[in-house]
């Protein structure tokens, strides 16, 4: 494990075995994956907006995903996995517009 997410990191170099905050390796990996997915979604959303298209649901999802990771408010691996799944497989409603 190497955790990038918080200001509590050990010796200003990141936690390596278990987070100073109590985060486990699975949770750190899911947060990293969610951040990576959010970056990709954001790049496509930015390009779409430049072409005149936008999706409020996607914008809200990115904010929710980043809040969940950046602020270290949620160490629930099931919830994080659910957000990763939402990032990878959008709901049919969000694909229709």
N, C-alpha and C positions, 0 to 999 in steps of 0.2 A: 504494500500500500504506500502511496505517496499522496498526501492530501494537499490540494492547492487552495481550498475554499475559504479558510477563515483567518482572522487576525490573531488567533490564539496559537498559531503554529509554534512548534518547539524550536527554540534557538533561531528564530527567523528563517528557518530552512525548510519547514514543512514537516509534518508528522510522518513517520515511516512505518510504524508497526500498528499502533492504535492511536486514534486522535486524542489530543490533549482534552478535547471537548467531549470525548466519549464515543466518537464516530468509529464504526468498524470498517474494515476494508471493502465489504460489499456495498455499503452505503456510499463511501467515497467514490467507488467505481460507477455506481448509478448516477451520482451527481455529475461526475465528469461526462458521462454519456449524455445526460440531459442537457448540459451546457453545450456540448458539441452539436447535438441535434437542434438546439435553439439557435445556434449560430447559422446553421444551414437554412433553417426556416426563415430566419431574419434576412438572409441574403436574397432569397427568392422573393420574400415579401417586399423588400426594398426595391428590387428590380420591377416587380409587378406594379408597385405604386408609381414608379417613374413612367410606366406605360399606361397609367390611368386606372389600374385595378387595385382594389383593396378588399380585405376581409376582416371585419371587426373581430370575429371569433378567433382568427389566427393571431391577431395583435394581442388579444387578451390572454391567449394561451402562452405566448412568449413571455409576457409580464409575469404570469403565474409561475412558469417554469424557472425564470431567473430569480424571482423572489424566493422560491423554495430552495434554491441552491446558494445564491450569493449571501443570504442572511443566515444560513445555517439554522433555519427554524424547524426543519423536519428531517428527522433521522429514521423515518419509517420506510424501510426498503420496499414494502408492498406499494405504498403510495408513489414512491419515486419510480418504481417499475411501471406503474400505471401511467404516469406522465410520459415516460419513455415510449410506451406503446402508443399513446395518443399522438406523440410527435411523429412516430413512424407510420401509423395507420390512421389517418384522419377519419372522422365520422362521415358517413354519406352526405349529411346535411351540409358539411363544410366544403364538400367537393362540388355540390350542385351550383354554387354561385360563381 
